[in-house]
């Protein structure tokens, strides 16, 4: 297997050969010499390479860790791909025209050759530490965040001081001398995940959207080739972040810096795995190289103050600031999930304006918006503004719940550690799959459904888990992770492995997620279909639901682990409430029906008005005769605490037209104060109710239903709110008017009725909080506010946004939801400016207008 990989000497020879064949495209230089006197080669590739240093550039580094052979292999093959295909691939020519590639296939030649020839899984370089140990971890030897260590035998020994190693010093000097570098990609293995850079403060950075989107767009190209999806995980508190890496050094210099972890093993089967990893990354690398110019000095500046102006259940209005420039237009992208690609597949708008209206959205749904400016002439794009997100309002008859399991009700149980399983709940990550050490391990979570009515009708449901780490999922394209509803009567103790192993499955929900699509740092969702939603409805009567998460249960010969780790959000290994497993349920409730009897009726003709009568048609002079009816709405519930879901007028005709004539009859919702014939002619029509009925239909059936549309239902509620009657007119239409009269039932059981279905639901949000204050207490930002005295208050929702005032509870990082009138920003920095907002919410939930405060560091 190892024989199929290129040696360092073969890589160097290949580079020198390329210079001979393509002298206008590539140069190679030695940027340093290792402890064992090997050259550290760097290739520069660009169209008219003599001018390469004048163009924005991408820096590629590979195999800083000796055993991670992907960096060297991919680097060499990427160069070969570019040079071999540039003449027949216009994308390559355009990319090289405006961008430069600096590529170091192997930053650790000594360690790489030691790994090839002696110890496959050697990690460090080959420095003689003078105490019988060898090697420094090059990815801990850079200056930013450097942590000095004395354990020289350790795999992550950081060296005696920053840049103590010739390899790190060589790349430092090169980067310092090349300010045209705008993007740096450092290739490692394993994990199939992108790791964007950070600044050790657990806050979003202005370039955060750029780095996540760069990764997501590279992911898009990877997925096109193999169907694989990489994770994108910047790291989050309290996860221990890597210190002293090249990535953070580059990022501190203003370079977008990302570590790319490829594959599931350091040195995989070349034909089956390594060749696939190389092939899927080449288009992604070519895309990334083309992005370098968009972060150069001549790129348009970043859009500022990109924010949500307003939104509803079906629409959203965005606005932003930008210096007036006739050479610039804007592209707006929208995604349904975070860390998704921003390209032609998600582009929803192109405009020269500084606002954008997005409509036809889905109620109660999360949306993520992105924007960048584009120069009309050069097509160079700006960096991205920080993304904005929102959850559209619920539909008028909808409720929703996001339910998290209690800490004691979520964890995992392992086959080989029955005595330890009790301690796997609420304080550890969910480790799900199979390994030699643990045997089979299942995740389990119990959700309390008591906040949802037993008779609720579930409209949508999904379960979400946050993949935290996939390093222990070591086998490519092996196994699936599925969720099942467990029969609660078949298990008495969810912490007992055997009981969970033998528990009866009621139904698997959502689609199983294969290993190649489990994305570290990107939420995994299991969306329920209609049948699964009905199964969840049966669990409402039990007031709780148990879900079992399982992965593969067997290992191939010679493999030791296929385990995926999901965040619990609890304990030292969790990322806080923002990352807990959850189930989102959107639902409605059965409606109540009320029949409202006819209050008044009239027949209004040119010559007279007849009360207690309902007839319409044409008189002998071809003048219209109108039927009038009204209904008293006082029987309806409080319109501020109820929603009309359906309404219709039920009416029967007591006569028909004997001759075959094309006459049709409309019902109009009207505003009338007086009842003269002239008033009827000059009536103010609110809306037609339903569709007209024909004279032929009157002969076939006697009872008819005129259905209210959405607008008419709103008008009906407005009449009720104003304590007015609902008034309607029936009038005929005909191309050739005929002398006739249709009578409608206005007395007895068949009398006209207004039928209304409604549900009880608050329409309006609660008042906003007042007296919001913030201060630093115990090295944390503390927020306090005055309590709201209202029986319908369910809680306060607190959110933090680094860039803008949060306009909705989902535009930022959730800090708290509950009834306390204070909270702490547990993971945020006290040294950075930011915005906080507090929203009140009821049991729908309707969210109030946010009360905002700006924190100044």
N, C-alpha and C positions, 0 to 999 in steps of 0.2 A: 504493500500500500504506500509506504513512505517513498518508494522508488519513483512513483509517478509525479511527485512534487519536484519543483525546480530547486536546485541548490543556490546558495548565495552567489557562488562563482558563475553559475549559469545565468543568473539574473543580471549580473554585471556585464557578462559577455553580450547578452541580448541588448542591453542599453548601448553599448559601444557599437554594435552592429547597426542599431537604429540611427545613430548619428551619421554613420557612413551612407546609409540609404536615403535619409531624409534630413539633410543638413539645414534646410530652410524651416523645418518644423520642430526640431528637437536639439537641445544641447544637454550635455551631462557634465556635472562638476562634482568634485570631492569636497564636501563641506566639513569633513573632520576625519579623524583616525581613531579607531577603537583601541582598547587596552592591548588587544592581540594584533594590532597593526593592520586591521582591515579598513579599507576606505568606506566612508558613509556617502553613498552616491545619491545625488538629487538630479532628477530630470526636469528640464523646463520645456514645455510644449506650447506652441502658439503659432498662428499663421504669421509669417515674417518674424521668426523667433528673435531676431536681433532687437526687436522693439518690445519684447515680451514684458519687460519691467515697467513699461508705460501703461499697461492695461490692468484692470482689476483682475485679481487672481484667486484661485482656489488652491489651498495647500492640502495635499494628501500625505499622511504618514501611516505606515504599516508596520506590523510586527515589532512594536515596542516591547511586547512580552514574547519571549523566545518561542514558546510553545504555540503561539497563536499565528499559525502559518497563513491564514487567510489574507492578512495584510500584504505579504510579499506576493502571493499567488495572484490576487486580484489586481494589485498595482501593475505587475508585468503584463497581465492580460488586458488591462484597460489601455495601456500604452499601445499594445499590439492592435487592439480594436480601432483606436483612433487613427493610427498611422496606416493601417491596411484598408480602411474604409473611407478615408477623408475625400478621396476623389469622386466617389459615387454616392456620398451621403451629404446632401446640402445642409442638414442640421449640424453636422460636425464642422463643416466649413464656416457656417455662420457663427457657431460657438467659438471657434478658434480665432475668428476675425476680431471679436470684441472681448475675449477673455484669455487668461493665461492659466496653465496648469503647472504647479510645482509639485513634484511627486517623489517622495522617498519611499521606495518599496519596502525597505527594511531598515528601521532605525536601530536595530539591535543585532548586527551581523554576528558578533561573537556568540551571543546566547542562542541565536537561531541555528548556527552550525553545531553548537553543543547539543541542542535539542535533536537535530537531525542524526548526529553520529553517535550519541551516547545515551542521554536521558531525555526521552521524548517530552516529558512534562516539566522540563526546566523552564523557569519564568523570567529570571533576572538576567542582567548582563554578566560578564565574567571578571569583574573587578576582584582582585585579591585583597580581602579585607584584613589580612595580616594576622588573623587569629585562627586560621584553619578553615574559615568559611569563605565563600565566594559569592559575589554578586550583589547588585543594588537593583531594586525595582525602579526602572526608569520612569514609570508613571506615578512615582511618589517623590521624584527628585527635582521637580520644578519649584519655583519660589512661592507661588501663590498658594496660601494655605499649608505651606510646608510644615510637617510635624517631625521633629527630630526623634529618631529611635536608636536604641543601642543593641537591639536583638538582631545581630548581623546575620544569623542563620535563617531569620524569618523570610517568608516569600515576599513580604511588603516592606522590607528594610529600605529606608528612604535615603540612605547614604550619610556621610559625615556632615554635609551641608548642601544647600541648593546648588544645582548645576555642578556638583562635584564630578559628574561623569562626562567623558568626552562626547558621548552621544547626545545628552540633553544640552550640553553647552553648544554643540554644533548647530542644533536646530534653533536654539535661542538666538544665536548670533544671526542666523539667516533670517529669521522672522523679524528681528529688530531692524535689520537693514532693508526690509522689503515692506514698506508701508502700503503697498498696493494690494496686499493680501486682505481679502474681505471675508472669506469663508475658510474654515479649517475642518477637515474630516480626519479623525484618527481611528483607523480600523483595527478592531480586536475580535476575539471570540471568547465567550459564547453567549447565546441568549436570544438572538434575533430581536434586537431592541436598539433604538436610538437613545442616547443619553445627552441631551442638550446641556450646555454649561450653566453654572449657577454662581452666585456671589456669596454663598454661605449665610444668607439672611432669611431664607424661606419666604421671600416676597417676590411677586412678579416683577420682572424687569421690562424695560421699554422694548427690548429685543426679543422678549419671550414669545410673542406671537410669530415673529420672523422665524425663530429657530424651530418651533413646533410645526409651523406650516412648511418650512423647508423639508423637515423630516416626513411630514404627511404626504407631500408631493413626491418625494423619493419613494415612499411606501406605495403610492399609486402605481409607479412604474414597476416596482418589484412585484406587486400583485398581478399586474398584467402578464408577467412572464411565467410565474409559477403558482399563482393563487395564494401565495404565502403573505401574511400580514405581520409586519414588525411592530413591536411596542414602541411607545414614545414616553420616556419616563425621566423627568428632570431631577427627581429626588424630592422628597418632602419630609417635613418633620414628623417624628423625631428620628427618622432614618439617618444613620451616620453617613455623612457625605464624604466622598473621596477627597483627600487633601494632597496637594503637591503634584497635581497632574498637569500635563501639557494643555489639556482643554481649558482649564481655568486661567492659565498663563496667557493663552491666545485671546481669551474672552476679555481679560482685563485690558488688553491692548486695542479693544474695539472690534475684534474679529468674531463673527458668528462661529462658534466652536462646538463641535458635536463628536462624541464617541459613537461609533457604530459597532455593535456587537453582533457578529454574524454566526449563524449555525448553532448547533446544539452540542458540539464537541470541539475540542481544540484542533485535533488532527483527524478528521473524519475520513470515511471511505471516499477516495477521490472521485471515482466514476459516479457513484450513487449520490453523494452529498456535496463534495467540494465543488465539482464542476457546476452543479446547479446553483450553489451560492454565488459563484463567480458570475454566471450568466445573468442571474436576476439583478445583480448590483451594477452591472455595466450601464444599462439605460438610466438607472437612478443617478449614477455618478455623472453621466453626460448632462442630465438635467441640472444637477447641482452646479456643475461647471458653468452652465449658461446663466445661472443666477448671480454669479460673482459681480457682473457689471451693474446689477440692480442695487448694489451696496457700495459702489464706487463713488468718487467725488463728483462725478457729473450726473449722477442719478437724481431724479426729482426728490424733493424733500418729503418726509413723512407727513401724512395727514394728521392734523391735531384735533383734539376735542371731538373725536368720533363717539357719538352717543345716541341713545334711544330718546327720541323726542316725545313720542306717545305710542300707545299700542292698545289693541282690543283683542277680542277672541279670534279674529280672522285677519288682522292687519297689523302693520308696524311702520312707524315713520322714523327715519334715521336722519341725522344732520351732522355736519362737521365743519371745521374751519380750514381754509387754505388761502394763501396769497393769490390774488387775482392773476391768472396766467392763461392767456388764450391758447397756449401750446400744450396745455395739460387737460386730460380728462380722467375720469375715475372709474374703476371697476369694483363692483360690490359682489361679494360671494356669500352664500348662505349654506350652512350645513345643519344637519339634525343631531350630530354628535360632535363632541370636542375632538380636536386633533385629527380632523379629516382634511382631505386635500382641497386646495383652492386652485382650481384650474377650470377648463371649459366645462367640466361636468357639474360644477357648483356655481358658475358665474350666472347671476340673475339680473344684473343691471350694468349698463354703461351710460355715463352721464357727464355733462359738463357742469351741472348744477352742484350745489353744496347741500343737497338733501335728496332723499330717495324714499318713495312710498312702496312698500311691499304688501301685497294683498293676497287673498285666497289661501291664507294660512289655516292651519288646523288648530282647533281650540285645545287649551290645556297642554300645549306641546312646547318643548324646549327648542329654541333656535339660536344658532351662533352666526354672527355676522362679521365680515372682514372687508377691509377696503385698502386699496393702494392707488396712487396716482401714476399715470402713464404719460410720457412725452409723446405727442402726436407724430413727431418726425422721426426720432431715433427709436421709438418703442421701448426705450429704457423705462423700467418701472421703479417706483419708490419702495422703500421698506414698508411693511405693513404697520398700520396703526394698531394699538392693542385691541383685540377682539372685544365685541360686546355680545351679551347674551340676554335672553329673556325667555320667560314662559308665558305664552299667550294666555289671556283670560279664559276661564271656563265658559262653555256654552251655557245658555240661560237655565237649562234644566239639569246641568251637570254638577257633580261633587267630585272631589278627589282626596285621596289619602296617600301619603308616602309613609310607610310603616317600617320601622327599624326593629330588629329583634333586641330584646333585653340582653345585657352582657351574659347573663346566666343561661341564655337560650340559644347561643350561637358558639360553635366550636367544631372540633373534629375529633374523631375516634380512630385509633389505629389498631390493627389486628394484633401486633406483637407487643403492645404496651397497655394492657387492660388496666393496670394499676395506676397508670399516669393519665389516662383519658379524662379523668375528672378535672385535671388541671389544664386541659386544652380549651377550656371555655372562657371566653371573655377577656383573655389576657394574651392569647397567642394568635398567630395568623392561621388561616384555614389551609392546611396542607392536605391536598386531595390528589390521589392517584395510587401508585404502588412503588415500593422500594424494597430492597433487600433488608434494610434495617427496620422499617416499620411494618412491612407487609402491606396489605391493603389499608388505605385510610379514606374515610368518608367525611365530608362536611355535612353538618346538620344545623338547621336553624328553625326556630319556632316563632311564628309571627302572631301577635295578638291582634285579632280582627274585631275586637269589641267596639271600636269606634265607627264601624260601618253597620248600618241597619241589616238585620237578618234577611229582610226581603229585598235588599238592594239588587238592582239589575246591572251587572258589570259590563261596561262598554269597552274598556281597554285594561290590560294588565301586563306588567312586565316585572321581572326580577332582575336586579342589577348587582354585580359583584365587581370589585376592583382588583384585577390581577397585579400582584405586588412583585412577584419574582418568578422567573421561569428557568433559572439556572439548573434546577433539579429535574426539569423536563428535558432529558438528554437524548431523546430519540426523535429524529425527524419524522414527521407525518405518521405518528403512532398514537392511537387512542383518541377518544372523544370525552368531553366533559358534559354531563347531562344533569338536569334537575327533575326530581320526581316528587309528587305529592304522596305522602305516606299516610296509610290508614292509622289514625291515632289509637284505635282499639287494638292494634297489633303490636304496640310498643308502649312500655310503661316507663322506661328510663332511656332518654336520648343519649346518655353518656356511656351506655353499654354497647360495645362493638357488636357482640353477637345478636343483641336485640335489633340493632339497626341493620345489620347484615341480613337478618331473616325477616325484617318488617315487610308487610304487604304494600306493594306499590299500587296506588289508585290510578295515577296517570303521569306520564312524563310530560313536562310542559316546555314550550318553546322548542327551538331546534338545538340539537346537540352541537357543541362547538369543537371542531377538530383541533388537534394540537398546533397545527400551523396557523391557526387563526386566533389563538389565545394571545392577546396583546398586552404585554406588561406596560402598565401606566395608562392604558385606555380601557374604559369601562366595557365589560362584557354584559350583554343583555339577553335575556331569554323572554321573547315576546309570545304571549299566549294567543292561540287561535280561538274561534268561537266556542268550540267544544270544550277546550280547556278552561275558558272563562266560566262556562256553566258548571264545571267541576268545582272551581273555586267558590262559586255561589253556594254549593252544598256545604262547603266548609264554614260559611258564615254562621250557620246554625250551631256549629260547634264552638264558635267564637275564637277559634285559633286554627292555625294550619302549620303542619310540619313539612319541611322540604329537605330532601336528601340530595346532596351534591356528590356525584361519583365520577371517577375517571377510569382509566384502564385498570384491570385487576390482575394482569399477568405480565411478566417481563420476558423478552426474548433471551436466549442463551447469551451470556457474557455481558448483559446490561444490568446496571444496578439501581436505576431510578428513572421513573417517569412521573414526577410529582409537580403539580402546579400550586403555587402559593398565592392565596387571595387575602386581601386586607380585611381585618375585623373592625378596625376603627377604634378598638379598645386596647388598653394595656400599653406597655412600652414598645411593642412592635407595631402598634397601630398608628394611623395617621390622623386620628380624631374623627369627630362625627361626620366630617365631609366625605369620609371614605367607608362608611359602614355598609354592609349588605342591606338591601332595601327591596321592598315590593311597592310598586306604584299601581294604584287602582283608581281608575276613573269610572264613575258609576252614576246612575240615576235611581230614583225610587218609583214604585208604582204610583200612578196618579189616582186622585179621587175625582169622582164625576158628580156634577150637579146639573139638574134640569131647572131652567128658569122659565116660568110660565109667561105667556103673552100678557103684557100690561095694558096696552092700548092698540086698537086697530082702526083703520079708516079706509074708505074708498074715496079717492080724490079725483073728481071729474071736472071738466071745464064749467059745467053748469051748477054743480053742488058738491058738498062733502058729506058723506054718510059715515057716521061713527058706528063703532061696533060692527064693522063690515070689512071684508077684504076681497077686492076684485080688481082686476086690471085687464086692459085690452084697448080697443079703439071704439069710439062712438060713431054714429052715422056720418059725422063730418070729418072722419079720419083723425080726430084729435085723440091723443093718448089719455087713457085712464090709468091712474096709479093706485097700487095697494100700499098702505103704510102700516108698519108695526113697530112697537117699541117694547123694551124689556127693562125692568128694574134690576140693577146690578148689586143691590145692597146685600144679597145673600152670599156674594162672593167673599172669600177671605181677604184680609188686609193685603193690598197689592204690593206693599213693601216687604212682605214676608211670604209671598207666594208667587208662583210662576204659572201662567196659563200655558199648558203644553199643547192642547188641542181645543178647538171650538168650531161649532157648526150650527147652522139653523136647520131644523128639521120641520118640514112643512108639507102638507098634503093638499092636492087640488081636489075640489068637489065637483068640477065640471070639466068638459073637454071641448075642443073644436071639432065639429062634425065633418067639415070639409077638409080636404088635404091642402093645407096652406103652410108656407114656411114662415112661421112666427116663433120667435124665441123670447125667453123671459129671463131677465137679469135681476139679481138682488144687489142693491147698493147700500153700503154703510154711509150714512149721511149726517150732516150737521143741519138741523132745522130748529128754528125758534118759533116761526109762525106757520100756519097750515093752509094758506090760500093756494089756489091753483098756481098763481103767479110765483109764490114762494117755492113751490115744487119745481116749477120750470127753471128757477134761478138757484136751485139747491147747491150747496157745497158738498161735493162727493168726496168722501174719505177714501173709499176703495170699493171695487167690485168684490163681492163675496163668492168665491168659487167660480164655476163656469155656468153659462146660461143653459137652460133646458128648452127643448123644442116642443112645439105643439104635438109632434108625433110621440115624444116621450110621455107627455101628459096622458096620452091614450093608453100607453102600455103599462104604466105604473102610477100609483097615486102618491106615494111618499117619496120625497126628494130631500137630498142633503146638499147644502151649500157650505163648503168648507172654507174656513178662514185661513188666509196665508199669514206669514210671519208679521208682516206690517200691520195687518188688520188685528192680529192678536195684541200687538203693542197698543194700537189705538183703543181697543176694548179695555185694556188695563188702565189707560189714561182716562177714559170715561169713568171707570170705577173710582179711580183716585180722586177725580173731581166731583164725585157723587152725582153724576149725570146719567140719564137713561141712554141706552143704546138704541139708536133709531135706524130703521131700514125702510127702503122703498123697493117694491117690485114693479118693474115696468117692461112693456113689450117692445120688441124691435121687429120690423118687417120691411122688406124691400117694397112690397105692395101692401099697404095697410088695408085691413078688412074690418068690417063692422062685426065685432065679436067681444065677448066678455068671459074671462076665466075667473072662477071663484075659488078662493083658498079657505081652508078650514081655520076658524078663529075661535071655536068654542069646543068644549068637551075634550075627550081623550086625544082626539086627532088634531087638536089645536096646535098652531105653530109654537115651537119651543126653541129656546136658545140653549144648546148643550155645551157645557164647559168642562174640560178636564184640567186639573191643576195639581201641582205639588207644593208642599210647604218648603220654602227656601228663602233665606235672606237675599235681598237684591243688592243692598248697599254696604260698603265697608264700614268698619267702626271708626271712631275718631283717631287721629294720629296722636302719638305720645307728645308730651311737652317736657321742657326742661332737660333735654339731652345734654349730658356733659361727659367729658373724658379727661382722664388724668393718668399719670404713671404711678402705679402702686406695685411694690415688690417686683420691679423691673418688667412689669407688663402694663399695657394700656388697659385701663379699666373704664367701662362705659356705664353710666347710670341714667335713669330717667324716671319720671313720675308715673305711678300706676294709673291705669284706666279703670274707672269703676263702671263696669257694664257686665250684665249677666251673660251676654253672648260672647264675651272675650274668651278665646281659647288660648291665646298666647301672643308673645312678641317674637318677631323674626329679625335677627341682627345679621348684617352683611357688611363686608369690608371690600373696598375697591381702591386699588392703588392710583388710578388715573382720573376717574370721574365720579361725580356724585351718583350713587346707585339709584336708578329710576324704577327698579323693581327688585323684589327679594332675591332674584336669581342672578343679578348682574354683579357678580363678585364671589367672594369666599364666604360661605356660611359660617358664622361664629356661634350662633345659639338660636334655639327655638324652645320657648317654654314660658312659664308664668312669672319667673323672677324678673325684677326690674333692674337687673345689673348683669354684666358679663365681663369676662376678660378676653383679650386677644391673645390667646395662649401661645400661638406659634408665630405671631407677627413680630416685626422688629420695632423697637421704640425709636430707632434712629432714622426712620424714613417717613416722609409725608404721605398721607393717605386720607381716604374718605370713609366714613361710617354712616350707615342708615339703619333706623329701627322702624319696622312695620308692625302694626297690629293685625290680627287675623281672627276670623270666626270659624264656625264649623263647616263652611262650604268647601274651601276657605276663600273668602273675599279678603284681599289685602288692602290696608289703608294706604294713603299717600305716605311716603317715607318722611321721617324726620331725620335731617342730615346734620352731620358735624364734620368739619375738616380738622384733622389732626396735624399739627405742625411739629416736626421733630425738634 
